[in-house]
Amino acid sequence: MKRILGIDPGFAATGWGIVDVSGTRFNHISHGYIKTLPSDAIGFRLDFIFRNIVDIIDEYHPVCAGIEEIFFARNKVSALPVAQAKGVILLALEQNGINTVSYTPLQIKQALTGNGRADKNQVQDMVKLLLGLKEAIKPDHSADALAAAICYHNNSTMEDYSRD
């Protein structure tokens, strides 16, 4: 059994999800999101995200992680804080020896639905189906993180699960 951490990076809200995989079967372990307050200093918010990711790693012991690429076509102002958040997330993963692969939203949609242009509802429906859940995952950030974890498995080889 392999344990995968999925992450949807954000500055205001970072989604995360943990799945176990055995063969082609997924088992939902946990999910949530890390929320920061706009009133807090940037450094404090980045440290809060970093510490929470480390806490998740310490609690669930994932062996690898899939993380969604940042895509900002229009709002370049918000791209910088999200990129900074992704940087501290990658640092936490690296410091804990977790093999990490980034995927574009298109790659994640393709891995889950077979259609890189799938809408959010289609992705959420597949996350729900693959994890055997009765209800869709809320909030969207957590569902996207679980989708990144599933994408990691669907695009991985045995070497992807360990670091040499």
N, C-alpha and C positions, 0 to 999 in steps of 0.2 A: 504494500500500500504506500502511495506517495501523497504527501500533503503539500498543497499548492496555495500560496497567498496571491490573491488578485488585488490590484490597486487601481483606482481611478483617481489620479492626483488632482488636487484642487487647493486653492489658498483659503477659501471660505469653508469648503467642505471636501474632505478627502474620503472617498469610499474605500472600504476594504472588505474582503471576503475570503473565507478559508474553505477549501474543499479537499476531501480525500479521494483518491482515485485508485481503483483496483481493476486492472484490465480496461474495460470500456465503461465501467460503472462509476458514477460520481456519487459522493455522499456529502451533503451540505453539513458543515461543522458549525460555522458561525459567520456573522457579517455585522457590519456597522459603519459608522462614519465618524470622522474626526472633524469637529466644527470649531472654527476659530472666530473670534469677534472682531469686527472692523474697528472697534474702539481701541484694541490692543496694538502695541507697537509691532512693527514688522518682524523684528528679531524675536520677540516673544512668541509670535504666531508660528514662525518657522521652527523654533525650539520645541514648541508644544506638539507640532506635527511629528518632528523627529522622535521625541520621547514616546509618543503614543505608538508610533510604528515599532520602536524597539520593544515596548511593552507587549504588543501583539505578537511579535516574533518570540519573545520570552515565554509567553503563555501557550502558544500553539505549535511552536517548533516546525515551521514550514521548511521544506528542503529546497524550494525554488519559488520564483514569483513571476507573474505576468503583470505588466504595467501598461496602461494605455498611454499612447503618445499624445502629446498636447497638440491640438489643432485649433488655431485661431486665424481665420481668414479675414475677419473684419475688425475685431477689437484687439489691436496690438498693445493697448495700454494695460489690459488685464493679463496679457500673455506673460509679462515679466514676473509678477508675483507667483503665477502658477508654475512657471519654469523654476523659480527659486524653491517652491514647495517640492517639485519633483526632484530637484537636486538634493534636498535634505533626505527625502525618501530613499533615493538611490544610495546615498551615503550610509544610511542605517542598514540597508540590505547588504551592501558591500562589507561593512564592518562586521556583520554577522555571518559572512561567508555564504550568502544565499545567491545561487545562480539566478539571474534576472534577465528577462527578455522583454523588450518594448514592442508593442503592436499598435498599428494605426487603427482608428475606428473601423475603417474598411476591412482590415484583416480580421478583426474580432467579429464583425457582422458576418463575414464570409465563413469563418470557422464554426459559428453557431447555427447559422440559417442556410448556408450555401449561397447567400446573396449578399454581396458587399454593399448593396444599396438598401438593405432592410431597414425598416423604421424601428424606433425604440420599442414599440409594443411587440413586434415580432421577436426582437432580441429577448425581451423580458419573458415572453411566452416560452421561448426555448430554454432559458435559464430555469424557469419553473418546471418545465417538462424533464429536462436532463437531471435536475436535482430531486425530482419526485416530490415537489412541494404542492401544497393545496392552494396557496395564494401567491401572487406576484410579490417579489421582493421590493420593499420600500425602505429608504428612499432610492431614487434612480441611481445615485452615486454607488450605493452598495450593490445594486443589480449589475451595474457596469463593471464593478470590480470582480464580481463572481464570473461575469462573462470573460474578463481578461484571464482569470484562472483557468477556465474551461478552454479558452483559446490556447493557452500555454500547453496544456496537455494534448490538444488536438494537433498541434504543430511541433511536438517534441519528439526527440529520440531518447533512448536510454541515457546517452551522454549528457543530455540537457538537465538531468536530475541530480547531477553531482558536479562538484568542482574539483579540479586537480591542481 
